[in-house]
Amino acid sequence: MPRPTILVAEPEPIQALSVRKLVLETAKFNVITAHSTREALDLFHLFPNINVAVLVMDTAIDCEQVAQSIRKSTDKIILVALSPRIGDKCAYADHMLSSHEPGELVDLMRSLVGDPR
């Protein structure tokens, strides 16, 4: 059985690699990364087997736009929004988490799509 695939839309990291991507890949998830709203939407259409979309709320990522576009196309992809600020909302997200808690993100992924280890 193939490992679950997660689309992560987040601002381009200052470092060469995203810590979030590394954490999810270490947990054995396949991760596709987008660094802008446009790239997230393009990758969503290029990869039909995405199980979860993780949208990091930021000026580079329009959570509402990406989530609404995905939701209009399918209800099979789970939408998770991450924000550094308490009280932020993304109307189409199925789950909201703090962007500062990578362990909670991994735990949520495992509870939603199984443990690929």
C-alpha positions in Angstrom: 0.0 0.0 0.0 1.4 3.4 -0.9 2.4 5.8 1.8 0.0 8.8 2.3 0.8 11.9 0.4 0.7 15.3 2.0 0.7 18.6 0.1 2.3 21.3 2.3 1.8 24.9 1.3 4.1 27.1 3.3 6.2 30.2 2.8 9.7 29.5 1.4 12.0 28.8 4.4 15.0 30.9 5.1 17.0 27.7 5.4 17.5 25.4 2.4 14.9 22.9 3.7 11.6 23.2 5.5 11.7 21.8 9.0 8.0 20.8 8.6 8.8 18.8 5.5 11.6 17.0 7.2 9.5 16.2 10.3 6.7 14.7 8.1 9.1 12.8 5.8 10.9 11.4 8.9 7.5 10.1 10.0 7.4 8.3 6.5 4.8 10.5 4.8 5.3 11.5 1.2 5.5 15.3 1.1 5.0 17.7 -1.9 5.8 21.3 -1.0 4.5 24.5 -2.4 5.7 28.0 -1.5 2.9 30.1 -2.9 -0.8 30.0 -3.4 -0.4 29.5 -7.1 2.1 26.7 -6.7 -0.2 25.0 -4.2 -3.1 25.1 -6.6 -0.9 23.9 -9.5 0.5 21.0 -7.5 -3.0 20.0 -6.3 -4.0 19.6 -10.0 -0.8 17.8 -10.9 -0.9 15.2 -8.2 -4.3 13.3 -8.0 -3.3 11.1 -5.0 -3.0 13.8 -2.3 -4.5 12.6 0.9 -4.1 15.8 3.0 -3.3 19.4 2.3 -1.5 21.3 5.1 -1.9 25.1 4.6 0.4 27.4 6.6 -1.4 30.7 7.0 0.9 33.5 5.8 1.0 36.3 3.3 2.5 34.0 0.7 -0.3 31.4 1.2 -4.0 32.3 0.9 -5.5 29.6 3.0 -9.0 30.5 2.1 -8.3 30.5 -1.7 -6.4 27.2 -1.7 -8.9 25.4 0.6 -11.9 26.6 -1.3 -10.4 25.5 -4.6 -9.6 22.1 -3.3 -13.0 21.7 -1.6 -14.8 22.7 -4.9 -12.9 19.9 -6.7 -13.2 17.2 -4.1 -14.2 16.4 -0.5 -11.8 13.5 -0.3 -8.8 15.6 0.7 -8.5 16.5 4.3 -7.6 20.2 4.8 -5.4 21.2 7.8 -4.6 24.9 8.4 -1.6 25.9 10.6 -1.2 29.4 12.1 1.3 30.9 14.6 -1.6 33.1 16.0 -4.3 31.9 18.3 -7.8 32.6 16.9 -6.9 32.5 13.2 -9.5 30.7 11.0 -9.5 29.2 7.6 -13.2 28.6 6.7 -12.7 25.5 4.6 -10.2 23.8 6.9 -11.2 20.5 8.6 -8.6 21.0 11.3 -6.7 24.0 12.8 -3.4 23.6 14.6 -0.5 25.8 15.8 2.3 26.1 13.3 4.7 25.8 16.3 3.8 22.2 17.2 5.3 19.8 14.6 4.6 16.8 16.9 0.9 17.6 17.0 0.9 17.8 13.2 2.5 14.3 12.9 0.1 12.9 15.4 -2.9 14.4 13.5 -1.6 13.0 10.2 -1.3 9.5 11.8 -4.8 9.7 13.2 -6.3 10.9 9.9 -4.5 8.6 7.3 -2.7 6.0 9.4 0.9 5.5 10.4 3.0 4.7 7.3 5.9 3.3 9.3 
